Amino acid sequence: MKKLRAVVPATTANLGAGFDTFGLALSLYNEFEVEEYDGVVIETVPENPFLKDPEKNLFVQVLKFACERRGKTFHGAKVKQITNVPVARGLGSSATAIVAAILISATVSKTELTDDLFFEIAYRFEPHPDNLIPAWKGGFVTALVDRGKTYYQKIDFPDDLKAVVVIPDFELSTEKARSVLPEKIPLKDGIFNLQRASLFLTAVLNRRYDLLRVAMEDKFHQPYRKKLIPGFDDVVSNALKSGALGASLSGAGSTILALA
């Protein structure tokens, strides 16, 4: 097998009111290179002892599973993993590994990668289409899963609308960020988010950027998760005062996203 390489973008999810629905690819990338090898050898850039353990390396685990799902025995690989997307910051780092492994396995096995096969493999490791799909397809995506089937649409995101991220120096796992969310929300909060998610889509499509400040407000998750992120309100307030069009948590955090 010749050397194969996958470059996969970071993603930001939710963008305010689009909780578990909206996802956007960013111009920050993780790179994965693979050569056939007897056994598993992992080189990481920068050096990361955790990722060098094949049993803990998500990319290797997905690659092994995806190859075997296609009927190709996995004997090993020499892997070079260049990590630019910080882990546990709400930027879809795990989605980059999953998508890269599935794409490379499709090339190795010379089989078609259908939507159904992609989601079957990907969801064994991460059930978040709002990160997985933009990491795979690029651009801006709306997605949902209903009765085991994934539905999504990709929307052209305006080139003149830029994403700026503030990345804190601490991790925040998705599990911890989920644990602070309420099991039920008031009807008025549901209406609040539905209105703003709809407004966000039309504002982007019609380039009404003046509406994004309101459209990126949220009552589903940010009021609860911001307690885990010291200075969240100050960062958002200062971003808006400095000319940002709108601001929100990136995914589950800890990164904060602004559109400008």
Summary of the structure (lengths in Angstrom):
residues: 260
radius of gyration: 18.9
end to end distance: 43.7
largest distance: 58.2
contacts: 856
relative contact order: 0.18
helix: 37%
strand: 25%
